[in-house]
């Protein structure tokens, strides 16, 4: 792991927070009180737009969101977070939940769907479990981002070579596929290693596969 990647990963060692997005002020405050009583920091937002304007996408977090909110619904917020590649676990809450609604939320990536009024102990258990998951997700996200940044210096031709290296092809086969010489392919391989700061192409390929990075 490079120094830059270590720094990226180090940033996610901060304690995750909980973002509560709900237009019910009483519920927001009661949930903050509940979570802070077990040592969990919670931030609240009256609507999805406020959250999107104020949250720090680099800060490890769990998002608790109401389904039915004015202007931007909980489902629309979830879609936006997926679009932003935001790795926080999302927990839905609703006083009007049903099976199709919960299936929709979970299919789109939510980790849980709780009915209001929720049981306090159940909420605490869900949040504590997802705080652990948030640490894992944000660490993985930072590592994937760091690997992606290392590839940005590559030319289009070098990316073509690297894609074939990731597929496990030797230089002779890569040269044949690209219509060039083995010597040229080896030059590209050396440049890829130098530009990405990799100890070897093998470790770079491992990082790409482990973190599911698109070359």
Secondary structure, DSSP 8 states (H G I E B T S, - for coil): --HHHHHHHHGGGS--EEEEE-S-HHHHHHHHHHHHTTT--EEEESSHHHHHHH--TTS-EEEEEES--SSS-HHHHHHHHHHTT---EEEEEETT--HHHHHHHHHTT-SEEEESS--HHHHHHHHHHHHHHHHHHHHHHHHHHHHHHHHTT--HHHHHHHHHHHTT--HHHHHHHHTS-HHHHHHHHHHHHHHHT-S-HHHHHHHHHHTT---
